[in-house]
Amino acid sequence: MNQDRVLEAFRRESGALTDAVSGLSEAEWNLPTRCTPWTVRDLLGHVCVVIDWLPGMLDAPAPSTAKASAAEYYRPDDRFSRQTNSARIALAQDRAAESADGAAFADDFAAIWRRVDRLCRVQPASRIVRTRHGDAMFLSEFLLTRVVEVAVHGLDLADALGREPWLTSSAGDAVLELLLGAEQMAGADKLGWSQPHFLRKGTGREPLDGSETAQMELLGIRWLALG
């Protein structure tokens, strides 16, 4: 996927998330989410952590060859083991505890994603990075996984807060293309689902009945392993 397009989706979706969490009450920050045991505050902490890997990745030497795509990044291996998930939970909670209050945390999140946006904007389309899991990936492919994180967890946060989803069309299109491939995007429209509804179904956030599963399989959906 084109790096400029992915970065635009990242920028727009991160901006929408910033707007959504700015001004939350303390009670709202402490609401539970479907991503147990995380609260709203913890879940935003996780989003901060996964975006903030990028500066260090860009500072490191670039691998010579990209070997993993965005879809392959979400393969079910030890990156979703019990030990790795426990570390992921703790990192998010620790990050969430760093900010003095909710307003400061919203500002911190905005500063993190804007820094990443600035750093990525000056990178060539051929830039390759190595992830913390050891994958060598084109920056555009890794950025796509960050769009997944911001968009899908944005749905989790909207649901926890009892709000209509703020999913942007650019992020929704990018994640749908990852799940289905560009050639099947039009086929998804025949289901009559909104983008948030499709993404909830396609990422395990809402159950699928037998008919829905068959329809998704016919579309050739890529089932991502998500922690």
N, C-alpha and C positions, 0 to 999 in steps of 0.2 A: 504494500500500500504506500502511496506517495507520502514522503516524510512531511511535506508542508501541510497536506491534508490532515494527517494524523496529529500533528502539532496544533493545528487550528482546533480540532475536536477536543484535544486535551485542554487547551486554553479556555475554550468556551464552557466545557463541562466543569472545569475547576472553578471558573468564575461563577457559574450558577450555584455550585455547592457553597462557595464563599458567601454569596448573597443569602442562601437558605439558612446557614448557621449563624450569621451575624444577628445579634439581638435575641438569641435564645435565652429563656429563663433558666435559672439553676435547676429547676425541676425538670425542664425539658432535656438539659444536658445529662441528667441522671436516669432518663427513661431506658428500659431494657430494649435491646434489638433482637432480631432473629439470629444474629451471630453470637450465640451464647459463648462465654459469659459477658460479652461486651455491652456496655451502655452506649448511648449516643456519643458521649465524650471519648470512650475507649475506641469506638469504631472510627471516629475521625483521627484518633491517634494512630491507628493502623494505616489509614490513608496517608497520613503525614510520613510515616516510616517508609512505606513502599515507594513514595515519590522521592524521598530524600536519599534513596540509594544512588540516584543518578549523578550527582556531582562527583562522587568518588569514582564511579564507573568511567566518567569522562576524563578524569585526571589520570586514570591508569592507562598503561600501554594498550593500544588497540590490537586485538587478535588479527591474524592475517586473513582468516576465512570465517565467514558466518556459517554456522552449522545447524541452527535451530530457528524455526519460525515462531510466530506468536502462538499459534495453535499447539505446536510441540512444546512450548514453554509450560503449558498447562497439562503436561502428561502426569499420570498417577505413579510417581516414584517416591523416593524418600523425602522429597520436599514437602510432602503432605503426611509424613509419619507422625506418630504421637509426640515424639520428642521435638520435631520441628514445629508442630502446631503449638506445643506448650511454649516454646521460645517466641513464636509469633504473637501469642496472646500476651506474654509478659512484656515484650517490646512495645506493643501498642499501649498497654496500661501505663508503662513507665513514661512513654512520650506524652500521653494525655495528662499525666501528673505534673509535667514541667511548667505549664502555663499557670499564671496566677489566678485567672478566672476565665469564664467563657468568652468574654469579649477579647481578651488577650489571646486566647487559643484560636479564635477565628482569624485574628490578625496574623498569628504565627503561621497558620495554614496558608493564608494568602501569600505571605512572604516566601514560603517554601516553594509553592508551585510557580510563582512568578520568577524566582531565581532559576528554576529548572527550565522554564520557557526561554529565558534569556540565553542560557548556556546552550540549549539545543538549537536555537535559531541560527547560530553561527557555525553549526556543524555541517559538513558536506553530506550529500545523500548517500555516499559510500561508507559513512562512518560505521564501524563495527565496535561493539562493546561486549564486555564479559559480565554476566550476571553473578550475583552472589552464590548461585547454585552451580556456576561453572559453564553455563551456556554461552557460546559465542553467537551473537545475534546482530543483525543490522539494527542501528539505533531506531529506525522507523518501526521495526517489528517489536522492539522492547517498548517503545512509546505506545504502541497499540495495546500492549498488556496494561499499561498505566491508564489508558482510557477505559479499559474494562474495569479496572479497580475503582476508578472515580465514578463511573456510570452505574455499575451494579451496586456498589456500596451506597451510592446516592439513592438508589431505590430502597435499600434497606433502611437508610436514615429517614427518608420520606415516610415510609410505612410506620416506623417507630414513632414518628412525630405526628402521625395522623394527617399528613398533608398530601395534596396531589403531587405526583412526581414532577420534578423539574428537569427531567432528562431532555437534553438538547438534541435537535435532529441530527446535528453533525456527529455527536457521540453515538446516538442510537444507530445511525447508518453504519458507522465504523464497526461497532460491535456485531451488528447483524451480518455484515459482510464477513467478519471473522468466523462467525458461527456457521454461515451457509455457503460462503463463496459468492463472488459477484454475480455469477450466472443464475443463482437461485433467489436473488433479492426480490424479483418480481413475483416469484412463486409464493413467497411469504405473504404477500398482500392478499392472496386468495383466502387465507385463513380468516381475514377480517379482524385481526387482533391489532391493538395499538402496540407501538414499540415497547412501552413499559411492560405490557402484558406478555408480549413475546419473550422479552428478556427475563422476566420472572420465570416463565415456563422453561425457557431454554437453559437456565442456569440453576434449576432445582429449587427455586424459591417458591414456586407454586406446583402442586402435584399435577401430573399428566394422567388422564385416563387412557385406556387402550387405544381409542380412536385417535386421540391427540398424539400419542406416541407414534402411531403408524404414520400420521401425517408429517410429523417432524422427521421421521426416518426417510420418508419419500423425498423430502427436501434435501436430504443428505447432511443433516445437522452434525456438526462436530461437538461432541459432548466434552466439555472442558472439566478437568479435575480442579476443583476449587476448595481451598482450605476452609 
